[in-house]
Amino acid sequence: MKVPTPVRLGASLGVVWLVVASACRGPESLPASPQAGFRRPQSSLEGLVRALEAVEAVRDPRGYIRIRAAECDSIIDRSNHSEYARVFLDLTVYALDAGTARAVFDDLTLTVRSLSDTPPRSEIVTRQRAARVFQEVNWSADGLPENCLSYSDILRLELSRGAPSQTSTPASFASSERQSVEDYVRAIAENGLAPIGPVNTHSRITQSSRRTRDMRVEIRPESSDAHFTRRQIGAFLSELEANSTLARITRIEIQRVPHLPLWDQENGWTFEAILTLRAAAF
């Protein structure tokens, strides 16, 4: 059975779907509510993109950097009533000797952390920005000379979020609406601007604060053998956010497919993600 497109789906779904589809249908689609002023969840997509942009900005002539895997989680700091993005970049640095490779990694860590301390101008990741970071950034240390030695480690970052671009009006969740959001994810995966094929989804409700609840939709490729280019992954994730003013990616994990070990194999990547929609805790 053909999966309907997000636009067609929006014509028949409930309150939460109206929230998710509001970017396509306009602000008049949002239900009126006295509960205003809730911020959307922290975007892990924005956090990861910002970290990768910082790595790209550091051009150390002593070494070459390979990104083996990337992970970002949106963390709720309940003590400060805030959120931040926690990033892990699994890196290998190549240089003429192992000591230089380690020094390049240490210098990279210090520089990237300083570049990443500045809050972003916007929490929105455009499709163009995602495409550039996931496709054009040299993840594979292309141009690496022969006879280099390497040092591998994980670069860890914690990134604060930017100033809110707008407030949001949350809705409550019903079981039928949870299914609607899962349908939204699968529709974009199969019929969006950059389809990646079937995905498995699973949703659950968590208490994000005393006043709010989060609907978290886990997303992973349906086939364990599925593999993609980084551009496909970035385009899919950015479209999930672009088609909604409220839903945000709150977890991303991108890594090489184990059974495709060749670094020059462009479509040898896979991913897992979580899409989150926040609502008032009635």
Number of C-alpha atoms within 10 A of each C-alpha: 3 7 15 16 17 21 14 10 17 22 12 10 16 16 18 25 25 25 26 27 28 19 16 16 17 12 13 9 17 20 13 11 9 7 12 12 11 17 16 23 22 26 27 30 28 26 31 27 19 23 29 21 19 17 21 17 14 14 11 13 8 14 24 24 27 19 21 18 18 21 22 28 24 25 17 16 12 11 6 7 8 12 17 20 24 20 26 18 22 17 20 22 25 27 24 15 15 15 12 18 23 20 16 21 24 13 12 21 18 11 15 22 18 11 17 20 13 12 14 16 11 12 20 17 20 14 16 11 18 25 19 14 21 20 18 12 16 15 20 18 18 12 8 14 12 9 10 15 16 19 19 17 13 17 19 16 20 19 23 18 23 14 11 12 12 11 13 19 20 28 23 16 21 12 9 11 17 21 16 21 27 20 19 22 24 24 22 25 24 19 17 18 11 18 16 21 16 18 20 14 21 13 18 12 15 12 14 18 14 9 11 16 22 23 22 26 23 21 22 18 19 12 11 9 11 18 21 16 16 25 19 19 23 23 23 23 24 23 20 19 23 20 19 19 21 25 25 29 26 25 27 23 19 19 17 22 18 11 9 13 11 11 15 10 12 14 17 20 23 23 21 16 24 23 27 27 27 28 25 20 16 9
